Amino acid sequence: MNRRELLKMIALTTGTAMIGGKSLFAFSDAGQSDHPFSSQDVELLDELAETILPRTDTPGAKDAGVGEFMALFVSDCYTPSEREVFYFGLAQLEARSRAAYGRDFIALSGEQRLELITELDREAMAHAQQQARREQPTPAEALTAETQTAQNQTAETQSSQEHADSEEALPHYFTMMKQLTLFGFFTSEVGATEVLRYEAVPGRYDGCAPYNGEPAWAT
């Protein structure tokens, strides 16, 4: 599984393209965050990621240091508005945990954590689907909107509308967390070598190799 295939898998799993993904292919001028993650933040992210990808007979997200990876990726690759969504999400994760169970997320049982992130995942997918519908208007809607814009909007009004649309296009915070968990794990050393199959220098191409249910290749 190469990086491009991984990004496609993440998009299919979360219902939207990889957030911050442009930074993986080209120079990003998002700027460094002035809101560093604390050790408690990284610990919370590790526990969240481990709930999404728990250790079984193969390593889990904590084994790959996914919490630290998330903090670095958000700080270096997200835009300021995307970072704000992510910071808000950390606070919301704790608030939702306390509201539902009376305890911080880290203090929850495995079953309670799974219940909470399952609910958040449903909300995130619904949010992504709503955004997709908004971004793909019918031909009649597109024509009506274009006509109204041309006739009624001044440059200032149009600028304000574009800003509002930009704010509406921001993803759900759990989508960000789930994407970074998957991306951080499967590009880590333990994810690539102990879960996927890894060969530093792949051999010749064999178009008719037998398949016996082995894991996907990391290279």
Contacts in CASP RR format, 6 or more apart in sequence:
PFRMAT RR
TARGET T0000
AUTHOR 0000-0000-0000
METHOD contacts of the structure
MODEL  1
MNRRELLKMIALTTGTAMIGGKSLFAFSDAGQSDHPFSSQDVELLDELAE
TILPRTDTPGAKDAGVGEFMALFVSDCYTPSEREVFYFGLAQLEARSRAA
YGRDFIALSGEQRLELITELDREAMAHAQQQARREQPTPAEALTAETQTA
QNQTAETQSSQEHADSEEALPHYFTMMKQLTLFGFFTSEVGATEVLRYEA
VPGRYDGCAPYNGEPAWAT
1 9 0 8 1.000
1 186 0 8 1.000
1 196 0 8 1.000
1 216 0 8 1.000
1 217 0 8 1.000
1 218 0 8 1.000
2 219 0 8 1.000
3 24 0 8 1.000
3 187 0 8 1.000
6 182 0 8 1.000
6 183 0 8 1.000
6 186 0 8 1.000
6 187 0 8 1.000
7 17 0 8 1.000
7 18 0 8 1.000
7 21 0 8 1.000
7 24 0 8 1.000
7 183 0 8 1.000
9 182 0 8 1.000
10 18 0 8 1.000
10 179 0 8 1.000
10 182 0 8 1.000
10 183 0 8 1.000
11 17 0 8 1.000
11 18 0 8 1.000
13 178 0 8 1.000
13 182 0 8 1.000
14 124 0 8 1.000
14 125 0 8 1.000
14 128 0 8 1.000
14 175 0 8 1.000
14 178 0 8 1.000
14 179 0 8 1.000
15 125 0 8 1.000
15 128 0 8 1.000
15 129 0 8 1.000
15 132 0 8 1.000
15 175 0 8 1.000
16 128 0 8 1.000
16 131 0 8 1.000
16 132 0 8 1.000
16 171 0 8 1.000
16 175 0 8 1.000
18 24 0 8 1.000
18 179 0 8 1.000
18 183 0 8 1.000
19 78 0 8 1.000
19 82 0 8 1.000
19 171 0 8 1.000
19 175 0 8 1.000
19 176 0 8 1.000
19 179 0 8 1.000
20 28 0 8 1.000
20 30 0 8 1.000
20 73 0 8 1.000
20 77 0 8 1.000
20 78 0 8 1.000
20 79 0 8 1.000
20 82 0 8 1.000
21 77 0 8 1.000
22 28 0 8 1.000
23 30 0 8 1.000
23 76 0 8 1.000
23 77 0 8 1.000
24 77 0 8 1.000
28 76 0 8 1.000
28 77 0 8 1.000
30 76 0 8 1.000
30 77 0 8 1.000
30 78 0 8 1.000
30 79 0 8 1.000
30 80 0 8 1.000
31 76 0 8 1.000
32 75 0 8 1.000
32 76 0 8 1.000
33 74 0 8 1.000
33 75 0 8 1.000
33 76 0 8 1.000
33 78 0 8 1.000
33 80 0 8 1.000
33 83 0 8 1.000
35 83 0 8 1.000
35 87 0 8 1.000
36 75 0 8 1.000
37 45 0 8 1.000
37 71 0 8 1.000
37 74 0 8 1.000
37 75 0 8 1.000
41 71 0 8 1.000
41 90 0 8 1.000
42 67 0 8 1.000
42 68 0 8 1.000
42 70 0 8 1.000
42 71 0 8 1.000
43 106 0 8 1.000
44 90 0 8 1.000
44 93 0 8 1.000
44 94 0 8 1.000
44 105 0 8 1.000
44 106 0 8 1.000
45 66 0 8 1.000
45 67 0 8 1.000
45 68 0 8 1.000
45 70 0 8 1.000
45 71 0 8 1.000
45 90 0 8 1.000
45 177 0 8 1.000
46 61 0 8 1.000
46 62 0 8 1.000
46 65 0 8 1.000
46 66 0 8 1.000
46 67 0 8 1.000
46 68 0 8 1.000
47 62 0 8 1.000
47 105 0 8 1.000
47 106 0 8 1.000
47 113 0 8 1.000
48 93 0 8 1.000
48 105 0 8 1.000
48 117 0 8 1.000
48 177 0 8 1.000
48 181 0 8 1.000
49 61 0 8 1.000
49 62 0 8 1.000
49 65 0 8 1.000
49 66 0 8 1.000
49 67 0 8 1.000
49 70 0 8 1.000
49 177 0 8 1.000
49 180 0 8 1.000
49 181 0 8 1.000
49 185 0 8 1.000
50 60 0 8 1.000
50 61 0 8 1.000
50 62 0 8 1.000
50 66 0 8 1.000
51 110 0 8 1.000
51 113 0 8 1.000
51 114 0 8 1.000
51 117 0 8 1.000
52 61 0 8 1.000
52 117 0 8 1.000
52 177 0 8 1.000
52 178 0 8 1.000
52 181 0 8 1.000
52 182 0 8 1.000
53 60 0 8 1.000
53 61 0 8 1.000
53 66 0 8 1.000
53 181 0 8 1.000
53 182 0 8 1.000
53 185 0 8 1.000
54 60 0 8 1.000
54 61 0 8 1.000
55 62 0 8 1.000
55 63 0 8 1.000
58 194 0 8 1.000
58 195 0 8 1.000
59 190 0 8 1.000
59 191 0 8 1.000
59 194 0 8 1.000
59 195 0 8 1.000
60 185 0 8 1.000
60 190 0 8 1.000
61 67 0 8 1.000
61 181 0 8 1.000
61 185 0 8 1.000
63 190 0 8 1.000
64 184 0 8 1.000
64 185 0 8 1.000
64 188 0 8 1.000
64 189 0 8 1.000
64 190 0 8 1.000
64 191 0 8 1.000
65 188 0 8 1.000
66 180 0 8 1.000
66 181 0 8 1.000
66 184 0 8 1.000
66 185 0 8 1.000
66 188 0 8 1.000
69 180 0 8 1.000
69 184 0 8 1.000
69 188 0 8 1.000
70 177 0 8 1.000
70 180 0 8 1.000
70 181 0 8 1.000
70 184 0 8 1.000
73 180 0 8 1.000
73 183 0 8 1.000
73 184 0 8 1.000
74 82 0 8 1.000
74 83 0 8 1.000
74 86 0 8 1.000
74 176 0 8 1.000
74 180 0 8 1.000
75 83 0 8 1.000
78 86 0 8 1.000
78 176 0 8 1.000
81 166 0 8 1.000
81 167 0 8 1.000
81 170 0 8 1.000
82 170 0 8 1.000
82 171 0 8 1.000
82 176 0 8 1.000
85 170 0 8 1.000
85 171 0 8 1.000
85 173 0 8 1.000
85 176 0 8 1.000
86 173 0 8 1.000
86 176 0 8 1.000
86 177 0 8 1.000
88 173 0 8 1.000
89 173 0 8 1.000
89 174 0 8 1.000
89 177 0 8 1.000
90 173 0 8 1.000
92 173 0 8 1.000
93 105 0 8 1.000
93 116 0 8 1.000
93 120 0 8 1.000
93 173 0 8 1.000
94 104 0 8 1.000
94 105 0 8 1.000
96 116 0 8 1.000
96 120 0 8 1.000
97 103 0 8 1.000
97 104 0 8 1.000
97 105 0 8 1.000
97 108 0 8 1.000
97 116 0 8 1.000
98 104 0 8 1.000
100 112 0 8 1.000
100 115 0 8 1.000
100 116 0 8 1.000
101 108 0 8 1.000
101 112 0 8 1.000
101 116 0 8 1.000
105 113 0 8 1.000
105 116 0 8 1.000
108 116 0 8 1.000
117 174 0 8 1.000
120 174 0 8 1.000
121 174 0 8 1.000
121 178 0 8 1.000
123 172 0 8 1.000
123 174 0 8 1.000
124 171 0 8 1.000
124 172 0 8 1.000
124 173 0 8 1.000
124 174 0 8 1.000
124 175 0 8 1.000
124 178 0 8 1.000
127 171 0 8 1.000
127 172 0 8 1.000
127 175 0 8 1.000
128 171 0 8 1.000
128 172 0 8 1.000
128 175 0 8 1.000
131 168 0 8 1.000
131 169 0 8 1.000
131 171 0 8 1.000
134 168 0 8 1.000
135 169 0 8 1.000
137 145 0 8 1.000
149 158 0 8 1.000
153 161 0 8 1.000
185 191 0 8 1.000
185 195 0 8 1.000
186 192 0 8 1.000
186 195 0 8 1.000
186 196 0 8 1.000
186 218 0 8 1.000
191 218 0 8 1.000
192 198 0 8 1.000
192 218 0 8 1.000
192 219 0 8 1.000
193 218 0 8 1.000
195 215 0 8 1.000
196 215 0 8 1.000
196 216 0 8 1.000
196 217 0 8 1.000
196 218 0 8 1.000
197 214 0 8 1.000
197 215 0 8 1.000
197 216 0 8 1.000
197 217 0 8 1.000
197 218 0 8 1.000
198 217 0 8 1.000
198 218 0 8 1.000
198 219 0 8 1.000
199 217 0 8 1.000
199 219 0 8 1.000
200 219 0 8 1.000
202 217 0 8 1.000
202 219 0 8 1.000
END
